[in-house]
């Protein structure tokens, strides 16, 4: 499955970054305030877990933050662990 080819969309009306894989919706819940994006929760449907969906979704979300000059506040435990594995993204931290 080519996850890199999939798009992550900022669904501002429900404060989610979302990605659809095989008809299933994975998402990152967020809140924004003062140019900071608080990433609260990452969720991947059970049938998609273990396939790298969350990792690709986080990477694409970080790229969105960078392109839009937003700072990151990682409240989600998955995103915190992702940052430990990919310290190059610490440049986004508020």
Secondary structure by P-SEA (a helix, b strand, c coil): cccccbbbbccccccccccccccccccccccccccbbbbccccccccccccaaaaaaaaaaaaaaaaabbbbbcccaaaaaaaaaccccccccc
